[in-house]
């Protein structure tokens, strides 16, 4: 295809064929024991105490297994990269910088097909940027991008793009942007058009924009999308702007996925994403721990516990309680407590608010389609 020929930056949406829609009926094998892999280096004491308290409050039968050790161990990657028998490694106290994905990724970057970070916060007031946030930011791993022909720029593999789009679709997100360099747009658009009608469904608006086109929308008080796919070299810019406009300037929970050619995905690693360079060890951050654990529970089949954990966090925020790194100066919050105290209040059911809280889209995966129609599943509990 001619790399200079114009293509529309909004793809047409089509209804899936009956055979494709039938794939929504799934079979899930659920183990009653929740399993996580531990990194080689133990969790900091404050994080471990918070994790133990939350698991005890939820009444979860949790098993922590050691991660298999990789053959080559850079100092900072020692904790990470070989889940035991498909069990994800849980290390939200490690904060990876979005700029670590630039120029092919730094040497110690964990192995994956794509990453997903979640910017979630409760509404903090009526002003611009204070009405809450629920955004999903994804990027292909640099190793999942390849140069298709001489002189071209790296483009994500088709299977990885499918997996990221299906992640947004399965979570019921309605507006997805793919932000890339101008020289990547035609190749990505042609790739998605070739994927067929089943990749998108009615209700999912998918925009393909260059970074120059996206910048004016990203600096607005609220970006018009609830899911974004940013190319690896642009992830730092997009993450920084989303953090600034949403008020979420602290770490976000971050998931590392492996994908296959059919667009399926498997969770391999749970960390945080934080400003800076490379990777850093974070002090206890209660929202990151709560949200990362909820995501891991959901991925492990413990959806009810995940939603209960999110509900406890949301009600406490709605009661006017916050932590030092999360909007302490924003009305209507009147009580700022330490992160450990925040976790303790969740475990004591200390929230005053009894109002119904908005659902977190990240926990709707495989529960509802984007049209809000329940997807039937057969669940076998072992």
C-alpha positions in Angstrom: 0.0 0.0 0.0 1.2 3.5 -0.8 2.3 4.9 2.6 1.3 8.5 1.5 -2.2 7.7 0.3 -4.8 9.2 2.6 -7.1 6.9 4.7 -10.0 8.0 6.9 -9.0 8.2 10.5 -12.3 6.8 11.7 -12.9 3.2 10.8 -16.5 2.2 9.8 -18.2 0.0 12.3 -20.0 -3.2 11.3 -22.2 -5.7 13.1 -20.5 -9.0 13.7 -21.6 -12.0 11.8 -23.8 -14.5 13.6 -21.0 -17.0 13.9 -18.8 -14.3 15.4 -21.4 -13.1 17.8 -21.9 -16.7 18.9 -18.3 -16.7 20.2 -19.6 -14.6 23.2 -20.8 -17.8 24.7 -17.8 -19.1 26.7 -16.7 -21.8 28.9 -14.7 -20.7 32.0 -12.9 -23.0 34.5 -12.7 -21.4 37.9 -10.4 -22.5 40.6 -11.7 -21.8 44.1 -8.2 -20.9 45.3 -6.8 -17.5 44.2 -3.1 -17.8 43.1 -0.5 -15.1 42.6 3.2 -15.5 42.0 5.7 -13.7 44.2 8.7 -11.9 42.8 12.2 -13.1 43.9 12.6 -10.1 46.2 10.0 -9.9 49.0 7.3 -7.2 49.0 8.1 -4.1 51.2 6.6 -4.6 54.6 3.9 -1.9 54.3 2.7 -3.3 51.0 2.7 -6.9 52.3 0.7 -5.8 55.4 -1.8 -4.0 53.3 -2.2 -6.9 50.9 -2.6 -9.4 53.8 -5.3 -7.2 55.4 -7.3 -6.8 52.2 -7.2 -10.6 51.5 -8.3 -11.4 55.0 -11.1 -8.9 54.8 -12.3 -10.4 51.5 -12.1 -13.9 53.0 -10.1 -15.1 50.0 -8.3 -18.4 50.0 -5.1 -17.1 48.5 -2.0 -19.0 47.6 1.3 -17.3 46.8 3.8 -19.3 44.8 7.3 -18.3 43.8 7.9 -17.1 40.3 10.2 -19.2 38.2 13.6 -17.5 37.9 14.6 -16.4 34.5 18.0 -17.4 33.2 19.4 -13.9 32.9 18.7 -11.6 35.7 19.3 -7.9 35.3 19.3 -6.4 38.8 15.9 -4.7 38.5 14.3 -7.5 36.5 15.1 -10.2 39.0 11.7 -10.0 40.6 9.7 -10.2 37.5 9.6 -12.2 34.5 8.6 -15.9 34.7 5.2 -16.6 36.1 4.8 -20.0 37.7 2.6 -22.2 35.5 0.7 -19.2 34.1 0.1 -17.5 37.5 0.7 -13.7 37.2 3.5 -12.1 39.2 2.0 -9.5 41.6 4.4 -6.5 42.3 2.4 -3.2 42.4 5.2 -1.6 44.4 7.3 -1.5 41.3 6.6 1.6 39.2 7.6 1.4 35.5 7.9 4.7 33.7 6.1 5.1 30.4 9.2 6.6 28.8 10.9 3.2 29.4 9.1 2.0 26.2 10.8 4.6 23.9 13.3 3.6 21.2 12.6 -0.1 21.4 12.4 -0.2 25.3 15.1 -0.3 27.9 17.1 -3.5 28.4 15.3 -4.6 31.6 11.8 -4.0 30.3 9.6 -7.1 31.2 8.5 -9.3 28.4 4.9 -9.0 27.2 2.8 -8.4 24.1 1.1 -5.3 25.4 0.5 -3.3 28.6 -2.6 -1.7 30.1 -2.8 1.0 32.8 -5.9 2.2 34.5 -6.6 5.8 35.5 -9.4 5.6 38.0 -10.5 8.1 40.5 -13.6 9.2 42.2 -15.3 12.6 41.3 -13.7 15.3 43.5 -15.9 18.3 42.7 -17.8 20.1 40.0 -14.9 21.9 38.3 -13.0 21.0 35.1 -11.1 17.7 35.5 -12.7 16.9 38.9 -15.6 14.8 37.7 -13.8 11.5 38.1 -11.8 9.4 35.7 -12.1 5.9 34.2 -9.6 5.6 31.4 -7.7 2.6 30.0 -4.3 3.3 28.4 -2.7 0.5 26.4 0.4 0.2 24.3 2.0 -2.6 22.3 5.3 -3.8 23.8 8.2 -2.6 21.7 9.1 -6.2 21.0 5.6 -6.7 19.5 6.3 -4.0 16.8 8.0 -4.9 13.6 9.2 -3.1 10.4 7.2 -4.6 7.6 9.3 -3.4 4.7 12.6 -1.5 4.2 12.4 2.2 5.2 9.1 1.8 7.0 8.4 2.4 10.7 7.7 -0.3 13.3 4.0 -1.3 13.4 2.4 -3.6 16.0 1.6 -7.1 15.0 -1.9 -7.7 13.9 -2.6 -10.2 16.8 -1.5 -7.6 19.4 -3.7 -4.9 17.9 -6.7 -7.3 18.0 -6.0 -8.2 21.6 -5.9 -4.5 22.7 -9.1 -3.6 20.8 -10.9 -6.6 22.3 -9.7 -5.6 25.8 -11.4 -2.2 25.4 -14.5 -3.8 23.8 -14.8 -6.5 26.5 -14.7 -3.9 29.2 -17.6 -2.1 27.6 -15.7 1.0 26.6 -17.3 3.0 23.9 -14.7 5.4 22.6 -11.3 4.1 21.6 -8.4 6.2 20.1 -5.3 4.8 18.5 -2.6 7.5 18.7 0.5 7.0 16.5 3.0 8.7 14.2 1.8 9.9 10.8 3.9 7.3 9.0 2.2 4.5 11.0 -1.4 5.4 10.3 -2.0 3.9 6.9 -0.4 0.6 7.9 -2.4 0.3 11.1 -5.7 1.3 9.4 -5.1 -1.2 6.6 -4.3 -3.9 9.2 -7.5 -3.3 11.1 -9.7 -3.2 8.0 -8.2 -6.5 7.0 -9.1 -8.0 10.4 -12.8 -8.3 9.3 -16.1 -7.1 10.8 -15.9 -9.1 14.0 -13.2 -6.9 15.6 -15.6 -4.0 16.4 -19.2 -4.0 17.4 -22.0 -1.5 17.3 -21.3 1.3 19.9 -17.5 1.2 19.7 -16.2 4.4 18.1 -12.6 3.9 17.0 -10.4 6.8 15.9 -7.0 6.6 14.4 -5.1 9.9 15.1 -1.6 11.2 14.7 -0.1 12.6 17.9 -0.4 16.1 16.4 -4.2 15.6 15.9 -4.6 14.1 19.4 -2.7 16.7 21.4 -5.4 19.4 21.4 -7.9 16.8 22.7 -5.5 15.4 25.3 -4.9 18.8 26.8 -8.6 19.5 27.2 -10.1 19.2 30.7 -11.4 15.8 29.8 -10.3 13.6 26.8 -13.1 12.4 24.6 -12.1 8.7 24.9 -12.4 6.1 27.7 -9.7 3.9 26.1 -6.5 4.8 24.3 -3.9 2.8 22.4 -0.6 4.7 22.2 2.4 3.6 20.3 5.4 2.8 22.6 7.3 6.0 21.7 4.2 8.1 22.5 3.2 6.5 25.7 5.1 8.9 27.9 3.5 12.0 26.3 0.0 10.5 26.5 0.4 9.3 30.1 1.7 12.6 31.2 -1.2 14.6 29.6 -3.9 12.2 30.9 -2.4 12.4 34.4 -2.4 16.2 34.4 -5.9 16.7 33.0 -7.5 14.0 35.2 -5.6 15.0 38.4 -4.2 11.5 38.7 -0.6 12.5 39.0 0.4 9.5 41.1 1.0 5.9 40.0 -1.6 3.8 38.1 -2.1 0.1 38.3 -0.4 -1.6 35.3 -1.0 -5.0 33.7 1.3 -6.9 31.4 -0.3 -9.3 28.9 0.8 -12.0 26.5 -1.4 -12.3 23.4 -1.8 -14.8 20.6 -2.6 -14.5 16.9 -6.3 -14.9 17.5 -6.4 -11.9 19.8 -6.6 -13.8 23.1 -4.6 -12.6 26.1 -3.1 -13.9 29.4 -2.1 -11.8 32.4 1.6 -12.2 33.2 2.5 -9.4 35.5 0.9 -6.7 37.8 2.9 -3.6 38.5 2.3 0.2 38.7 3.1 2.9 36.1 4.6 6.0 37.5 6.4 9.1 36.3 10.2 9.0 36.1 12.7 6.9 34.2 13.0 3.2 34.1 11.7 1.4 37.2 11.4 2.5 40.8 10.2 1.1 44.1 7.2 3.0 45.4 6.1 3.8 48.9 2.7 2.3 49.9 0.0 3.7 47.7 -3.4 2.5 48.9 -5.4 3.2 45.6 -2.8 1.4 43.5 -2.8 -1.7 45.9 -6.6 -1.8 46.0 -7.0 -1.4 42.3 -4.2 -3.7 41.3 -5.5 -6.4 43.6 -9.1 -6.0 42.2 -7.7 -6.4 38.7 -5.8 -9.5 39.6 -8.8 -11.0 41.4 -11.0 -10.3 38.4 -8.4 -11.9 36.0 -8.2 -14.9 38.4 -12.0 -15.5 38.2 -12.8 -13.9 41.6 -15.1 -11.2 40.1 -17.4 -10.9 43.1 -14.4 -10.2 45.4 -13.0 -7.7 42.9 -16.2 -5.7 42.8 -16.5 -5.8 46.6 -13.0 -4.4 46.9 -13.7 -1.6 44.4 -17.0 -0.8 46.1 -15.2 -0.5 49.5 -12.6 1.9 47.9 -15.3 4.0 46.1 -17.6 4.3 49.1 -14.7 5.5 51.3 -13.7 8.1 48.6 -17.3 9.2 48.4 -17.3 9.6 52.2 -14.7 12.4 51.8 -11.6 10.3 52.7 -8.4 10.6 50.6 -4.7 9.8 50.8 -1.7 12.3 50.5 -1.1 11.5 46.9 -4.7 11.6 45.7 -6.3 15.0 45.6 -6.1 16.0 49.2 -6.8 19.7 48.4 -9.8 19.1 46.2 -13.3 19.7 47.6 -15.4 18.0 48.9 -12.7 16.0 50.7 -12.2 16.9 54.3 -10.2 14.0 55.7 -6.7 13.0 54.5 -5.3 9.8 56.1 -2.2 7.8 55.6 -2.3 5.0 53.0 -2.1 2.3 55.6 -5.0 3.9 57.5 -7.0 4.1 54.3 -6.6 0.4 53.9 -7.6 -0.2 57.5 -10.7 1.9 57.0 -11.7 -0.3 54.0 -11.2 -3.4 56.1 -13.4 -2.0 58.9 -16.1 -1.0 56.5 -15.7 2.5 57.9 -17.2 4.3 54.9 -20.1 6.6 55.8 -21.5 6.9 52.3 -24.2 4.4 51.4 -24.9 5.7 47.9 -24.6 3.4 44.9 -21.2 3.9 43.2 -20.4 3.8 39.5 -19.1 0.5 38.3 -15.5 0.3 37.1 -15.4 -0.7 33.5 -12.3 -2.8 34.0 -14.3 -5.3 36.1 -17.0 -5.8 33.4 -14.7 -7.9 31.3 -16.6 -11.0 30.1 -19.7 -9.9 32.1 -21.3 -7.6 29.6 -20.8 -6.8 25.9 -20.4 -3.3 24.8 -24.1 -3.1 24.0 -24.7 -3.9 27.7 -26.2 -7.2 26.8 -25.3 -10.0 29.2 -23.0 -12.6 27.7 -23.9 -16.1 28.7 -21.1 -18.2 30.2 -20.8 -21.7 31.6 -18.6 -21.6 34.6 -17.1 -24.8 35.9 -15.7 -24.5 39.5 -12.9 -26.9 40.5 
